Amino acid sequence: MERRVDLAEISDGKQYGINDMARAGCGGCEGCSACCRGMGRTVVLDPYDVYRMTEGLSVSFERLLQEKKLELNVVDGLILPNLAMNGPQEACAFLNEEGRCRIHPWRPGICRLFPMGRLYGEDGGFTYFLQIHECRKKERTKIRVRRLLDTPDTGRYETYIARWHDFRKSLQKQLAGDAAREREVNLALLKLFFLTPYAPGEDFYPQFDARMKRMEEKTGC
């Protein structure tokens, strides 16, 4: 989900690379779960998030939807999954009674990166920025962006993230104003990248590449 805001108002004015240090260390959150509540539909998942979550929990994507752990919503013209927020406090469905994450090893990329975000450029790449108003912890420590992200094969992951972002942008532009084709393509998108299980224990990226090739052939994006 894209945010159309003035970066100067929400960041420290710097842009970071994967090996840079940023004051984003929250010390394990120490019982705070403010960022896991009241997020609405904003924690949107990508295919790698779903792969990691379903494999880690040994449960299907459909089951997570049925159990209301995840939802499907329209994001900039595309139907994509997001973490569900439940109850009067709109708590993440994966938050336990003590305010701790039940799926911390398999949490989505947005959660891993918080309180940082990504700033995408016109060249297809991106940098990271620090959100200065989002985290309630004031005395944050410096941490390397790579460590904050806590994801293996960081180079491949960044390449994948940029590709997924560019594909979504291209698809959104292509489908704008074409309601009939929007439905057809969205159903194909959901089936190919989310509903069809990924092979457990096998490398995600070749599986994603094969699916992306099929989707690009179908859509011309």
N, C-alpha and C positions, 0 to 999 in steps of 0.2 A: 504494500500500500504506500503510495507516494504522499509525501507531505509537502504542501506548497506554502512554505514559510520562509522568513528571512533568517538565513543561517546565523547571522550576527546576533540575533535575538535569543537563540536557543543553544549556542555553542560557546566555547572559549576562544573562538576565532582561529583555531589551528586545524590543520588537516594532518592525519596520521597514516603511516604505513603499517604493515603487519608486524614489523620488527621495532616499531617505536614504543616508547614508554608514555603512558597516559595516566592521569590521576583518576582511575576508574575502579580501583580495587576496593571492594566493599567488605572485606574480611569475613566472607561466608555469610554475609547479611545479618548474622547474630540475632536471629529471631524475627527480623523485620520481613514482612511479606507485602509491603505496600504496592510494589510493582506487579504483584500477582493478583491484584484486585482492581475492579473497576476499569478494566482495559477494553471493555466492549468487544468489538470484533476485530481489533487491530493486530492481534498476534496471528498473522497469516502464515500458513505453513507452505513450504516448498516441497518438491518430491523427496529430497534427501532427508528433510525433517520426518516425513512419513515413513520412509525406509528405516531410519534409525529407531523411530518410536515403535513401529510394529514388530521389528526384529527384536528389540530389547525387551518388549513386553510379551512377545510371542502371541500376538493377537492381531486380527485383521483390521484393516481400515474401516470396513463396514461395521464391525463390532464396536469400534470406538465411536462411530456415529450413532449407532443404536443405543449405546450407553450414555449418550449425551456428553461425552468427553470432548468431542469435536463437533463442529458445525460446518455447514456449507453456506457461503454467502457470496454475493456479487462484489467483486473488487475491481473497480475501474473497467467494468464491462465483462470480466471473466469470473466464472464460478470457481472459487478456491476454498480450501478448508482453513478454519481458524480454531484456536483453543476456545472452548466454551467457558463462559463465566456464569456461575450459578449462585442462587440464594440471594438474600437481601443485601449482602456485602459484595455481590458480584465477584465471588472468589473463583479463581481458576479451578476447573474440575479436577485437576491433579494435585491440589493443595490439601495437605492433611490437617487434622485438628490442631496441631501445634504450629501451623503456618509454615510447614516445610514442604518442599517439592517431592512428590512421590516418584517422579521420573527424572530426577536430576541428571543421571548419566545419559539420558536420551532426550533431554529437553531441546526445544526448537532453537534454531540459530538466532532468532531475535532475542530470546531469553539469555543465550550464551553471551551475546554481544553487549547487552545492557550494562551500563548506561550509555554505551556508544551507539552510533548509527552509521549508515553508509551514505556517502555522497557520490552519485553516479555522474560521470562526465559524458561529453558528446563522443568521445573516442571509444566507448564501450567498456572502459575500465571504471574503477571507483577508488575512493579513499575513505578513511574513517574519520568521524568527528565525535567529540565528546559533548553529550547533552548535559547542560549544567543545571537544569531545573527539574529533571525527571527523578533523580534518586534522592531519597530523604536523608541518606547518610552524608553528613557534611564533611567529616574528616576522612576522606578517601585516600588511599595510598596509591603510589605509582605502580603500575603493572604493565608488562609488555602486552601489546594487543594480541599477539599470537597466543599467549598464555590465557588471556581473558576468553578468547574464542574457544579454546579447549577442544579443538577438532583436528583429527589426524590428516596427513597429506594436505597441508594448508594451501600449497600451490594449486593442486588439482581442485580443491574446494573453491578457491577464489575464481578460478577459471569457470567452473560450473555456475557459480552465483552470477557472474557477469553474463554468461550465456543465457541463463534462465531469465534474467531481468530483460535483456535485449529482445529475447523471443516474445516475452509478454508484451513489451511495448509495441513491437511490430504487429503482433496479433490484435491488440486493442485498436490500433490504427486501422488495420485491415477490416475489422468487423464493425467499425463505427457506422451506425445508421442502417445496418443490414440485419434486421431482427430474425429473419428466418435462418440465415446462415449462422448467426450468433448462437442459436440454440443447438444446431448441428455440431458446430465446432466445440462448444462447451461440453457437450456430452462426450465427444471424442477425447477431449483434454482430460476430463475426469476419469474416464475409463483407462486411458493409456498410462497416465502418470500417477494415479492414486488408487483406483479401484483394483487394477490388475496387480496381484502380489509380485514383489521382487523376490528373486531367488535367495533364500536365506543362506547366510554364510559366504555369499559370493560378492565380489567387488561391485559396489553400486555404480560407479562411473561408466563402465562399458554398457551396463544395462540401460542407464539413462541415455547414453549416446545413441543406442539402437532405437530407443523409443522416440527420441528427438528427431532422428532421421525420418522415421515413419510419419511423424507429425508435420515436419517441414514439407515432406512430399505431398501430404494431404492439403496443407494450407498455403504452400508457396512462400512461407515466411522464412 
